[in-house]
């Protein structure tokens, strides 16, 4: 590849990273605008509307449906989450109290040992107490940070909705502007890349929605079986952390299960461990297959892109890694990349 091509690829990757971070509401709005574009075209073609009115109607329909779903589920989930967050400091205090009582009660069991053995046992108990307390604090910080991020989510949501309307108005002119950047003979290939990219990206989003819905359903069923309070909010928290490609649910279920098991609720603690193992194994088995079928790349390539993307740029890489593979495959199908190795 030439230096110019490598420079363009580097700039493209940087723009993708920025889109998935600071530009996330605009990227999501663009995807939604592309998704509802057929409805806009239907209004334009069948009802003879101009594009401004047609896109306004289709965007408003999407907004009404989204707000309706949020009214049905979102209010309940946020209420449970806030109530759970208010009880978290009490859980931390109970954990500290339990550890202190446990250490006081066990002193009578090893007082007859030698001083060195007593010191070792006390060090072990202190380490166990610190580990338990830190696990509970990590769980509480995750819940509190999510709850404290609700105002930011509201701003994100407002910007996202406004951007949906704006992209809906100018989607056709944006595509024409992108094509105008290329030579006349290259425009059919670029258009083919955009079409393949659209199919693959929507397949990727569909696969993520399917996986998240499965994880959410499994979590709710498991929490209901264990008779856990706030199942909707906790299941949502599990889904959010489960986007981590390796053991994501462990940041919620493992410390919580360990705390309950140590403090005496052995049934719920073991149940949470089993739920964690089930979700992890289920997602690791199903995710590469669903992702590969949805975006047209192999299961191994999907798994590698998920893991490498996560290792390089964190959680954003879980989405960015497969997207880079999708863009490359779309460009290669259109004939923009031809790699022939001669020996």
Buried (B, 14 or more C-beta within 10 A) or exposed (E): EEEEEEEEBEEEBEEBBEBBEEBBBBBBBBBBBBBBBEBBBEBBEEEEBEBEEBBBBBBEEBBEEBEEEEEEEBEEBBEBBBEBBEEBEEBBEEBBEBBEEBBEEEEEEBEEEEEEEBEEBBEEBEEBBEBBBEBBBBBBEBBBEBBEEEEEEEEBBEBBBBBBBBBBBBBBEEBEEEBEEEEEEEBEBBBBBBEBBBBBBBBBBBBBEBBBEBBBEBBBEBBEEBEBEBBBBBBBBBBBBBBBBEBBBBBBBBBBBBBBBBBEBEEBBBBBBBBBBBBBEBBEEBBBBBBBBBBBBBBEBBBBBBBBBBEEBEBBBBBBBBBBBBBBBBBBBBEBEEEEEEE
